[in-house]
Amino acid sequence: MYTFRDYYHNEVNLSFNDHPFSKKPKHVWVICRHKDKWLLTKHKERGLEFPGGR
């Protein structure tokens, strides 16, 4: 498990283990790479970003 602060100083916990968090998470963040390309979404205010949500 890795813990760090994001751009807005929110604490972020990152893990590659199977089910390390709550079964009902408040937020998710997806990092997807396929054939050497990253999957990004375009937010109308923030611009390009990795997909996520609640």
N, C-alpha and C positions, 0 to 999 in steps of 0.2 A: 504494500500500500504506500502510495506517495501522497503527501499533503503539501499544497502550495497555495499561494494567494493569486487570484486573477487580476486583471487590469483594474477592476473596481474594488480590490482588496477583500473580496469574498474568499473564504476558505474553500478549497477544492480538494477532494479526495479522489485519487485515481488508482484503480486496481485492475489487474488483468486476471484475477482469480474468479472462479465461478461462484456467483451469488454472494459477494462479500458485504452487500449493503441491505438495507431494509427491503421488504417485499413490496412496499408502497412508497417509492422514492418521490420526493417533491420536484426534482428536476432531473433531466437526462441530457447527455451531450453525446453526439455520435461523431466518431472520426472514421471515415471510410475511404479506403484507397483501392482502386481497381485499375489494373494495367498502367501503373505509374501515374495515375491521375487521382486527385483528391475530389471528393464529393463536397460541394459547397452550396449554400443557399444564398439568395440575394435578399437581404432585408432592406425595406424602403428607407429606413433611417440610419442603420448601422453599416450597410454595404454588405460585402461578402463575408460569410461566416460559416462555421461548421453547424450542421443541423442540431437542434435540441428542442426541449419543450418540457411540458408538465404532464 
